[in-house]
Every structure is written in C-alpha cells, then in structure tokens.
Amino acid sequence: MTERDAPASRPTRSPARTPRGEAGREAASRPARVDAPACRAGSRPTPRGGPRASSRAAWIPKQHGAWAMLAVPFLVGVVRSGLAWPQIPLGIAWLVGYLGFAAAGLWLRSRRRRAYLTPVLVYGGVSLLGGLAALALRPGLLLWAPIYAPFAAVSLWFSARRADRALTNDIVTIVAASLMTLVAASAGRLGSVAAALRDGPLLGATLALAVYFVGTSLYVKTLIRERASHGYKVASIAYHATSTALAASLPFLVPVSHRPPAGVHVGLVVFFAVTTVRAAVLAGRRIRPMKVGLGELALSAALATLLLLW
C-alpha cells in the first residue's frame, strides 16, 4: 500500500487551554464558589449593588411617583391659601418627614438592621424641628396630629409585616398625603383649620387628588406587580371609568357656590377620561418604573393646574 493509498490521519485537536501548574489544576478542579447566604433556604436576596446600594435606598427612596403625591397636595394648599411663614417650616417637616417615614418602613422590613436606623433618626430629628417651628408660628396645626397618627400607625404596621405594597396601605398613605392640601392651607393665610374645612373648592381639590392617586396606585400595579392579573386590570379600568363619571356629575353633586368654572369642569372630565383610556390600553405592558413615574409627574402637574383654576 502506497503512501497515497494510506488512510488520511485525523488531525488532532489542540487541547483547551488550562491553567498552568499545580495551582491551575487545583483551580480547574475546584467547584464554583457559591455565596452561601444568598442561596440559603428562606433568605432574602441582597439588593443589587450590595449593602452600600441598599443603605443609599434608606436615604433616598426610589419610588419616583411618590414625589408627585408628596409635592402636589402641599403646593395646591399653599397656592390656594396664599403663602405664609408657617408653611415654610411645615414644608420642611413634610418633605423630610416623608424621607424619615420611608426609611422607617425600610428599617422595619429589614428586621431593624442598624444600617437603616441612622436615616430614621436624622430625618426624624430634622422633621421634628420643622414641625415644632410650624407649631410655634401656627399652634392650631396641632389639631391635625390626632388625625395623622392613625394613618402613620397603620402604614408602619404594614411595613413591619413586609406588606407595604398592599393596596390597603397605598390607600392609607394616599389619603394622608391628600389631606396635606388642607393642612398646608390651614397653615397659610386662611389662618385656621376651620377656615380650610369651610373652603369648598379646597375640599374639592383634596378629594380630586385622593381619587386620582388611588387610581394611579391601581394603574401602576397593573404594570408591575400585578401585570398578569386580569382582576386588577378590570378593577383599574372600572375605577377610572367611575372617576370620570363622578367628574362629569360634579354640577349635580356639589352646591352652586362650590362648583368649578365650566372650563375647569370640562378639563377635569377630559383629564379623568384620559386616565381611563391609559388604564385600559397600557395595563399588562412592560414599562420601566422610571417612565411610569415620569408619566405620573406629568399628569399630576396637569391636575394641579386645573385645581388651582377652580
């Protein structure tokens, strides 16, 4: 058999590169390292970014839409009543108090980790100073304390049970935030809590904000946590449609002296109709939380403009 007749030998494959030396062989044979705490049964995963990122979340909440719920009621109350000195420390107490309250909820959910306690103490101290200054300038604001205490207690209870995302807790915090419209107004030139409660358009603005923000809570859940829930989608659409019907029925529901101007009334109907269409069309879609929050900021600004024209 000649060399041409001989079967061609198969080319040998070059072995895969392996680490050199004893250390390389040991590294190649060593099993992949697994973070034991992360895979321990029943343990909660570490937030992305590690402990440093989670501690930053205690100082600055990541709930973008919450800023609208925090700012709009306060600003509507301030503008409608007229700016006065007590509203400045009240605004500081309200803003910093929210940060402290969010940190307190995180501290409770984390089983009281010490890393989360510092923001609670710092924000709580600053908020307390602001509240005391507001009370010194307008003592009547103390009447709001027994009204807000149950809201704070219920929300912290939900946080302690790690159920702060429950719809009931959302409604509790929304009602408390919407009432800040009346609180800010009573700290302004209206001069008292009683005067704020007698202001029909101001009460209407408070109710409109509460209705809108509760609908927002339902809508956001259909985009994120309850995206696959048909029941939440139906509830969200039904709620927004009912809100639109209530807005259209305002002339029949409120006294003539408290009715909004015709242009504002039409604007409110259109506004809530838009939120109804949004709830029906976007429910179940994957939308980044940042974009959802920015959308809520835009709608909140539009509603605030309408309410200031009331």
C-alpha contacts under 8 A as a table, 3 or more apart, distances in Angstrom:
res1	aa1	res2	aa2	distance
1	M	5	D	5.88
1	M	6	A	6.62
2	T	5	D	5.13
2	T	6	A	6.37
3	E	6	A	5.19
4	R	7	P	7.99
18	T	24	G	6.98
18	T	25	R	7.66
18	T	28	A	7.53
19	P	23	A	7.56
19	P	24	G	4.00
19	P	25	R	6.38
19	P	27	A	7.65
19	P	28	A	7.20
20	R	23	A	7.12
20	R	24	G	4.91
20	R	25	R	7.02
21	G	24	G	5.30
21	G	25	R	6.44
22	E	25	R	5.13
22	E	26	E	6.10
23	A	26	E	5.08
23	A	27	A	6.10
24	G	27	A	5.01
24	G	28	A	6.09
25	R	28	A	5.10
25	R	29	S	6.19
26	E	29	S	5.24
26	E	30	R	5.96
27	A	30	R	5.14
28	A	31	P	8.00
34	V	39	C	7.80
35	D	38	A	5.48
35	D	39	C	6.67
36	A	39	C	5.44
36	A	40	R	5.94
37	P	40	R	5.17
37	P	43	S	7.09
38	A	43	S	6.74
38	A	44	R	7.30
38	A	45	P	5.75
38	A	46	T	7.16
39	C	43	S	7.18
40	R	43	S	5.65
46	T	50	G	6.18
46	T	51	P	7.35
47	P	50	G	5.74
47	P	51	P	7.23
47	P	53	A	7.30
47	P	54	S	6.08
48	R	53	A	7.15
48	R	54	S	7.88
49	G	52	R	6.90
49	G	53	A	5.03
49	G	54	S	7.34
50	G	53	A	5.52
50	G	54	S	6.47
51	P	54	S	5.03
51	P	55	S	6.11
52	R	55	S	5.19
52	R	56	R	6.38
53	A	56	R	5.09
53	A	57	A	6.48
54	S	57	A	5.06
54	S	58	A	6.75
55	S	58	A	5.18
55	S	59	W	6.92
55	S	115	A	6.55
55	S	116	Y	6.52
56	R	59	W	5.22
56	R	60	I	6.18
57	A	60	I	5.11
57	A	61	P	5.36
57	A	62	K	6.71
58	A	61	P	6.45
58	A	102	A	7.39
58	A	103	A	4.96
58	A	106	L	6.66
58	A	116	Y	5.97
58	A	119	P	6.53
59	W	99	L	7.12
59	W	103	A	6.74
59	W	119	P	5.86
60	I	99	L	7.11
61	P	64	H	7.95
61	P	99	L	7.25
61	P	102	A	6.84
61	P	103	A	7.89
63	Q	66	A	5.50
63	Q	67	W	7.52
63	Q	293	G	7.71
64	H	67	W	5.95
64	H	68	A	7.94
64	H	289	P	7.87
64	H	290	M	6.70
64	H	293	G	4.94
64	H	294	L	7.33
65	G	68	A	5.69
65	G	69	M	6.94
65	G	292	V	7.54
65	G	293	G	4.33
65	G	294	L	7.12
65	G	296	E	5.98
65	G	297	L	6.57
66	A	69	M	5.06
66	A	70	L	6.08
67	W	70	L	4.91
67	W	71	A	6.01
67	W	297	L	7.92
68	A	71	A	5.23
68	A	72	V	5.64
68	A	296	E	7.26
68	A	297	L	5.55
68	A	300	S	6.36
69	M	72	V	5.92
69	M	73	P	6.88
69	M	174	I	7.41
69	M	177	A	6.52
69	M	178	S	7.61
69	M	213	F	7.16
69	M	300	S	7.97
70	L	73	P	6.77
70	L	74	F	7.15
70	L	95	L	7.38
70	L	98	Y	7.89
70	L	177	A	6.31
71	A	74	F	5.46
71	A	75	L	6.09
72	V	75	L	5.17
72	V	76	V	6.02
72	V	300	S	7.00
72	V	301	A	7.44
72	V	304	A	6.55
73	P	76	V	5.18
73	P	77	G	6.20
73	P	177	A	6.89
73	P	178	S	5.60
73	P	179	L	7.48
73	P	180	M	5.76
73	P	181	T	4.56
73	P	206	T	7.31
73	P	209	L	7.22
74	F	77	G	5.22
74	F	78	V	6.20
74	F	91	G	7.57
74	F	180	M	5.56
74	F	181	T	5.15
74	F	183	V	7.93
74	F	184	A	5.73
75	L	78	V	5.01
75	L	79	V	6.07
75	L	181	T	7.52
75	L	184	A	7.87
76	V	79	V	5.33
76	V	80	R	6.00
76	V	181	T	6.17
76	V	304	A	6.57
76	V	307	L	7.52
76	V	308	L	6.58
77	G	80	R	5.34
77	G	81	S	6.08
77	G	180	M	7.36
77	G	181	T	4.31
77	G	182	L	6.10
77	G	183	V	7.38
77	G	184	A	4.98
77	G	185	A	4.51
77	G	202	L	7.49
78	V	81	S	5.44
78	V	82	G	5.71
78	V	83	L	5.69
78	V	87	Q	7.31
78	V	181	T	7.69
78	V	184	A	5.59
78	V	185	A	5.56
78	V	188	G	6.45
79	V	82	G	5.20
79	V	83	L	6.57
79	V	308	L	7.46
80	R	185	A	6.99
80	R	202	L	7.45
80	R	308	L	6.62
81	S	185	A	5.02
81	S	186	S	7.66
81	S	188	G	5.49
81	S	189	R	5.53
81	S	190	L	5.74
82	G	185	A	7.74
82	G	188	G	5.78
82	G	189	R	5.48
82	G	190	L	7.78
83	L	87	Q	6.93
83	L	188	G	5.65
83	L	189	R	6.77
84	A	87	Q	5.74
84	A	88	I	7.55
84	A	187	A	7.19
84	A	188	G	4.86
84	A	189	R	6.06
85	W	88	I	5.70
85	W	89	P	7.75
85	W	137	L	7.62
85	W	188	G	7.60
86	P	89	P	5.99
86	P	90	L	6.24
86	P	133	A	7.69
86	P	134	A	4.99
86	P	135	L	7.78
86	P	137	L	5.54
86	P	138	R	6.26
86	P	187	A	5.71
86	P	188	G	6.86
87	Q	90	L	4.81
87	Q	91	G	5.84
87	Q	134	A	7.07
87	Q	184	A	6.36
87	Q	187	A	5.61
87	Q	188	G	6.21
88	I	91	G	5.19
88	I	92	I	6.48
88	I	134	A	7.75
89	P	92	I	5.00
89	P	93	A	6.11
89	P	130	G	4.76
89	P	131	G	6.58
89	P	133	A	6.07
89	P	134	A	5.31
90	L	93	A	5.04
90	L	94	W	6.05
90	L	130	G	6.12
90	L	131	G	5.92
90	L	133	A	7.82
90	L	134	A	5.38
90	L	184	A	7.58
90	L	187	A	7.90
91	G	94	W	5.00
91	G	95	L	6.06
92	I	95	L	5.28
92	I	96	V	5.90
92	I	97	G	7.84
92	I	127	S	6.75
92	I	130	G	5.87
93	A	96	V	5.43
93	A	97	G	5.38
93	A	126	V	7.15
93	A	127	S	4.14
93	A	128	L	6.68
93	A	129	L	7.46
93	A	130	G	4.64
93	A	131	G	5.33
94	W	97	G	5.00
94	W	98	Y	6.14
94	W	127	S	7.07
95	L	98	Y	5.30
95	L	99	L	6.66
95	L	127	S	7.95
96	V	99	L	5.04
96	V	100	G	6.22
96	V	123	Y	5.73
96	V	124	G	7.50
96	V	126	V	6.88
96	V	127	S	5.44
97	G	100	G	4.98
97	G	101	F	5.96
97	G	123	Y	6.41
97	G	124	G	6.27
97	G	126	V	7.92
97	G	127	S	5.03
97	G	128	L	7.98
98	Y	101	F	4.95
98	Y	102	A	6.07
99	L	102	A	5.18
99	L	103	A	6.18
99	L	123	Y	6.50
100	G	103	A	5.01
100	G	104	A	6.03
100	G	119	P	6.51
100	G	120	V	4.91
100	G	121	L	7.56
100	G	122	V	7.68
100	G	123	Y	4.69
100	G	124	G	5.42
100	G	127	S	7.95
101	F	104	A	4.95
101	F	105	G	6.24
101	F	120	V	7.25
101	F	124	G	7.94
102	A	105	G	5.15
102	A	106	L	6.36
103	A	106	L	5.05
103	A	107	W	6.06
103	A	116	Y	6.68
103	A	117	L	7.64
103	A	119	P	6.19
103	A	120	V	5.48
104	A	107	W	4.93
104	A	108	L	6.19
104	A	116	Y	7.70
104	A	117	L	7.37
104	A	120	V	5.54
104	A	156	L	7.76
105	G	108	L	5.16
105	G	109	R	6.18
105	G	156	L	6.13
105	G	159	S	5.17
105	G	160	A	7.14
105	G	164	D	7.93
106	L	109	R	5.04
106	L	110	S	6.06
106	L	116	Y	7.03
106	L	159	S	7.38
107	W	110	S	5.21
107	W	111	R	6.60
107	W	112	R	4.92
107	W	113	R	6.12
107	W	114	R	7.93
107	W	116	Y	5.14
107	W	117	L	6.24
108	L	111	R	5.35
108	L	112	R	5.23
108	L	156	L	7.87
108	L	159	S	6.12
108	L	160	A	4.92
108	L	162	R	7.96
109	R	112	R	7.21
109	R	159	S	5.79
109	R	160	A	5.50
109	R	161	R	7.11
109	R	162	R	5.35
110	S	113	R	5.75
111	R	160	A	7.97
112	R	116	Y	7.33
112	R	117	L	7.33
113	R	116	Y	5.75
113	R	117	L	6.90
114	R	117	L	5.13
114	R	118	T	7.29
115	A	118	T	6.46
116	Y	119	P	6.17
116	Y	120	V	7.02
117	L	120	V	5.13
117	L	121	L	6.39
118	T	121	L	5.25
118	T	122	V	6.14
119	P	122	V	5.09
119	P	123	Y	5.76
119	P	124	G	7.90
120	V	123	Y	5.48
120	V	124	G	5.64
121	L	124	G	5.04
121	L	125	G	5.94
122	V	125	G	5.28
122	V	126	V	6.39
123	Y	126	V	5.24
123	Y	127	S	6.01
124	G	127	S	5.12
124	G	128	L	6.02
125	G	128	L	5.10
125	G	129	L	6.35
126	V	129	L	5.21
126	V	130	G	6.32
127	S	130	G	5.07
127	S	131	G	6.08
128	L	131	G	5.04
128	L	132	L	6.12
129	L	132	L	5.16
129	L	133	A	6.20
130	G	133	A	5.14
130	G	134	A	6.24
131	G	134	A	5.08
131	G	135	L	6.19
132	L	135	L	5.04
132	L	136	A	6.13
133	A	136	A	5.06
133	A	137	L	6.46
134	A	137	L	5.22
134	A	138	R	5.95
134	A	139	P	7.63
134	A	141	L	7.81
135	L	138	R	4.87
135	L	139	P	4.49
135	L	140	G	7.25
135	L	141	L	6.15
135	L	142	L	6.76
136	A	139	P	5.83
138	R	141	L	6.04
138	R	187	A	6.52
139	P	142	L	6.00
140	G	143	L	5.93
140	G	192	S	6.39
140	G	193	V	6.92
141	L	144	W	5.76
141	L	145	A	7.67
141	L	183	V	7.36
141	L	186	S	7.34
141	L	187	A	6.93
141	L	192	S	7.76
141	L	193	V	7.17
142	L	145	A	5.42
143	L	146	P	6.70
143	L	147	I	7.60
143	L	193	V	7.71
144	W	147	I	5.20
144	W	148	Y	6.27
144	W	183	V	7.37
145	A	148	Y	5.30
145	A	149	A	6.04
146	P	149	A	5.25
146	P	150	P	7.32
147	I	150	P	6.62
147	I	151	F	7.58
148	Y	151	F	5.30
148	Y	152	A	6.33
148	Y	176	A	6.77
149	A	152	A	5.25
149	A	153	A	6.18
150	P	153	A	5.05
150	P	154	V	6.07
151	F	154	V	5.35
151	F	155	S	6.22
151	F	172	V	6.10
151	F	173	T	6.92
151	F	176	A	6.51
152	A	155	S	5.28
152	A	156	L	6.13
153	A	156	L	5.27
153	A	157	W	6.13
154	V	157	W	5.05
154	V	158	F	6.40
154	V	169	N	7.56
154	V	172	V	7.66
155	S	158	F	5.14
155	S	159	S	6.37
155	S	164	D	7.10
155	S	169	N	5.83
155	S	172	V	6.94
155	S	173	T	7.00
156	L	159	S	4.91
156	L	160	A	6.14
157	W	160	A	5.09
157	W	161	R	6.41
158	F	161	R	5.15
158	F	162	R	6.21
158	F	163	A	4.98
158	F	164	D	5.03
158	F	166	A	7.92
158	F	169	N	6.71
159	S	162	R	4.82
159	S	163	A	5.68
159	S	164	D	4.73
160	A	163	A	7.55
161	R	164	D	7.65
163	A	166	A	5.54
163	A	169	N	7.96
164	D	169	N	6.09
164	D	170	D	7.71
165	R	169	N	6.78
165	R	170	D	6.86
166	A	169	N	5.35
166	A	170	D	6.41
167	L	170	D	4.93
167	L	171	I	6.29
167	L	217	S	7.53
167	L	218	L	7.80
168	T	171	I	5.18
168	T	172	V	6.32
169	N	172	V	5.01
169	N	173	T	6.28
170	D	173	T	5.33
170	D	174	I	6.05
170	D	214	V	7.51
170	D	217	S	6.89
171	I	174	I	5.00
171	I	175	V	6.12
171	I	214	V	6.17
172	V	175	V	5.41
172	V	176	A	6.36
173	T	176	A	5.08
173	T	177	A	6.09
174	I	177	A	5.06
174	I	178	S	6.02
174	I	210	A	6.26
174	I	213	F	6.47
174	I	214	V	6.69
175	V	178	S	5.12
175	V	179	L	6.19
175	V	210	A	5.96
176	A	179	L	5.29
176	A	180	M	6.88
177	A	180	M	5.40
177	A	181	T	7.90
178	S	181	T	5.89
178	S	206	T	5.64
178	S	207	L	7.52
178	S	209	L	6.08
178	S	210	A	5.48
179	L	182	L	5.48
179	L	183	V	6.48
179	L	206	T	6.37
180	M	183	V	4.67
180	M	184	A	5.81
181	T	184	A	5.45
181	T	185	A	6.25
181	T	202	L	7.57
181	T	205	A	7.84
181	T	206	T	5.96
182	L	185	A	5.04
182	L	186	S	6.06
182	L	193	V	7.64
182	L	196	A	5.91
182	L	197	L	7.24
182	L	202	L	7.13
182	L	203	L	7.49
182	L	206	T	7.20
183	V	186	S	5.18
183	V	187	A	6.35
183	V	193	V	7.35
183	V	196	A	7.96
184	A	187	A	5.11
184	A	188	G	6.38
185	A	188	G	4.99
185	A	189	R	7.34
185	A	190	L	6.40
185	A	196	A	6.15
186	S	189	R	7.36
186	S	190	L	5.70
186	S	191	G	5.56
186	S	192	S	4.82
186	S	193	V	4.91
186	S	194	A	7.90
186	S	195	A	7.05
186	S	196	A	5.43
187	A	190	L	7.28
187	A	191	G	6.18
187	A	192	S	6.89
188	G	191	G	5.89
190	L	195	A	5.93
190	L	196	A	6.49
191	G	195	A	6.95
192	S	195	A	5.34
192	S	196	A	6.56
193	V	196	A	5.16
193	V	197	L	6.29
194	A	197	L	5.12
194	A	198	R	6.33
195	A	198	R	5.18
195	A	199	D	6.51
196	A	199	D	5.32
196	A	202	L	7.19
196	A	203	L	7.98
197	L	200	G	7.63
197	L	202	L	7.91
197	L	203	L	6.86
199	D	202	L	5.32
199	D	203	L	6.29
200	G	203	L	5.14
200	G	204	G	6.19
200	G	258	H	5.25
201	P	204	G	4.87
201	P	205	A	6.08
201	P	258	H	5.82
201	P	259	R	7.56
201	P	260	P	7.44
201	P	310	W	6.36
202	L	205	A	5.05
202	L	206	T	6.26
203	L	206	T	5.08
203	L	207	L	6.26
204	G	207	L	5.13
204	G	208	A	6.07
205	A	208	A	5.07
205	A	209	L	6.16
205	A	307	L	5.74
206	T	209	L	5.32
206	T	210	A	6.32
207	L	210	A	5.13
207	L	211	V	6.15
208	A	211	V	5.14
208	A	212	Y	6.13
209	L	212	Y	5.13
209	L	213	F	6.08
209	L	303	L	7.92
210	A	213	F	5.29
210	A	214	V	6.13
211	V	214	V	5.42
211	V	215	G	6.35
211	V	243	S	7.13
212	Y	215	G	5.17
212	Y	216	T	6.20
212	Y	272	F	7.95
213	F	216	T	4.79
213	F	217	S	6.27
214	V	217	S	5.11
214	V	218	L	6.59
215	G	218	L	5.19
215	G	219	Y	6.14
215	G	236	S	6.77
215	G	239	Y	6.67
215	G	240	H	6.27
216	T	219	Y	4.95
216	T	220	V	5.99
216	T	296	E	7.75
217	S	220	V	5.32
217	S	221	K	6.30
218	L	221	K	5.26
218	L	222	T	6.58
218	L	232	Y	7.15
218	L	235	A	7.70
218	L	236	S	5.39
219	Y	222	T	5.28
219	Y	223	L	6.79
219	Y	233	K	7.79
219	Y	236	S	5.90
219	Y	279	A	5.83
219	Y	283	A	7.02
220	V	223	L	5.16
220	V	224	I	6.37
220	V	292	V	7.47
221	K	224	I	5.26
221	K	225	R	5.23
221	K	226	E	5.10
221	K	227	R	6.67
221	K	232	Y	7.64
222	T	225	R	6.72
222	T	226	E	4.83
222	T	227	R	4.39
222	T	228	A	7.43
222	T	229	S	7.15
222	T	232	Y	6.28
222	T	233	K	5.96
222	T	236	S	7.85
222	T	283	A	5.20
222	T	284	G	5.64
223	L	226	E	6.67
223	L	227	R	4.87
223	L	282	L	7.52
223	L	283	A	5.70
223	L	284	G	5.28
223	L	285	R	5.87
223	L	286	R	6.32
223	L	287	I	6.73
224	I	227	R	5.31
224	I	284	G	7.93
224	I	286	R	7.42
224	I	287	I	7.96
224	I	289	P	7.94
226	E	229	S	5.15
226	E	232	Y	6.75
226	E	284	G	7.96
227	R	283	A	6.92
227	R	284	G	4.49
227	R	285	R	7.12
228	A	284	G	6.19
229	S	232	Y	5.46
229	S	233	K	6.53
230	H	233	K	5.09
230	H	234	V	6.25
231	G	234	V	5.22
231	G	235	A	6.11
232	Y	235	A	4.97
232	Y	236	S	5.95
233	K	236	S	5.15
233	K	237	I	6.25
233	K	279	A	7.69
233	K	280	A	7.53
233	K	283	A	6.25
233	K	284	G	7.74
234	V	237	I	5.28
234	V	238	A	6.05
235	A	238	A	5.14
235	A	239	Y	5.97
236	S	239	Y	5.16
236	S	240	H	6.22
236	S	279	A	6.44
237	I	240	H	5.26
237	I	241	A	6.07
237	I	276	T	6.06
237	I	279	A	5.64
237	I	280	A	5.78
238	A	241	A	5.12
238	A	242	T	6.13
239	Y	242	T	5.14
239	Y	243	S	6.21
240	H	243	S	4.93
240	H	244	T	6.27
240	H	272	F	6.88
240	H	273	A	7.63
240	H	275	T	6.60
240	H	276	T	4.83
240	H	279	A	7.40
241	A	244	T	5.10
241	A	245	A	6.31
241	A	272	F	7.84
241	A	273	A	7.18
241	A	276	T	5.69
242	T	245	A	5.00
242	T	246	L	6.18
243	S	246	L	5.08
243	S	247	A	6.22
243	S	272	F	6.50
244	T	247	A	5.08
244	T	248	A	6.24
244	T	269	V	5.80
244	T	270	V	8.00
244	T	272	F	4.95
244	T	273	A	5.57
244	T	276	T	7.55
245	A	248	A	5.07
245	A	249	S	6.20
245	A	269	V	7.87
246	L	249	S	4.97
246	L	250	L	6.33
247	A	250	L	5.38
247	A	265	H	7.44
247	A	268	L	6.31
247	A	269	V	5.34
247	A	272	F	7.47
248	A	251	P	7.69
248	A	265	H	7.54
248	A	266	V	7.86
248	A	269	V	5.59
249	S	252	F	5.52
249	S	253	L	6.36
250	L	253	L	5.00
250	L	254	V	6.11
250	L	259	R	7.15
250	L	265	H	7.74
251	P	254	V	6.04
251	P	255	P	7.70
251	P	256	V	7.46
251	P	259	R	6.24
252	F	255	P	7.92
254	V	258	H	6.29
254	V	259	R	6.16
255	P	258	H	5.43
255	P	259	R	6.38
256	V	259	R	5.32
260	P	264	V	5.94
260	P	265	H	5.74
260	P	310	W	5.10
261	P	264	V	5.28
261	P	265	H	6.10
261	P	310	W	6.42
262	A	265	H	5.04
262	A	266	V	6.23
263	G	266	V	5.24
263	G	267	G	6.13
264	V	267	G	4.89
264	V	268	L	6.12
264	V	306	L	5.98
264	V	307	L	7.74
264	V	309	L	6.74
264	V	310	W	6.33
265	H	268	L	5.18
265	H	269	V	6.38
266	V	269	V	5.17
266	V	270	V	6.20
267	G	270	V	5.12
267	G	271	F	5.97
267	G	306	L	6.95
268	L	271	F	4.95
268	L	272	F	6.22
268	L	303	L	7.66
268	L	306	L	7.10
269	V	272	F	5.42
269	V	273	A	6.06
270	V	273	A	4.98
270	V	274	V	6.14
271	F	274	V	5.22
271	F	275	T	6.51
271	F	303	L	7.41
272	F	275	T	5.00
272	F	276	T	6.23
273	A	276	T	5.00
273	A	277	V	6.35
274	V	277	V	5.17
274	V	278	R	6.12
275	T	278	R	4.92
275	T	279	A	6.08
276	T	279	A	5.08
276	T	280	A	6.33
277	V	280	A	5.14
277	V	281	V	6.04
278	R	281	V	5.29
278	R	282	L	5.73
278	R	283	A	7.81
279	A	282	L	5.81
279	A	283	A	5.73
280	A	283	A	5.92
282	L	285	R	5.69
287	I	291	K	6.79
287	I	292	V	6.74
288	R	291	K	5.39
288	R	292	V	6.40
289	P	292	V	4.93
289	P	293	G	6.09
290	M	293	G	5.13
290	M	294	L	6.25
291	K	294	L	5.08
291	K	295	G	6.14
292	V	295	G	5.16
292	V	296	E	6.36
293	G	296	E	5.11
293	G	297	L	6.30
294	L	297	L	5.02
294	L	298	A	6.38
295	G	298	A	5.21
295	G	299	L	6.35
296	E	299	L	5.13
296	E	300	S	5.90
297	L	300	S	5.08
297	L	301	A	6.19
298	A	301	A	5.21
298	A	302	A	6.38
299	L	302	A	5.02
299	L	303	L	6.22
300	S	303	L	5.13
300	S	304	A	6.06
301	A	304	A	5.05
301	A	305	T	6.24
302	A	305	T	5.22
302	A	306	L	6.51
303	L	306	L	5.15
303	L	307	L	6.22
304	A	307	L	5.11
304	A	308	L	6.16
305	T	308	L	5.25
305	T	309	L	6.52
306	L	309	L	5.24
306	L	310	W	6.60
307	L	310	W	5.12
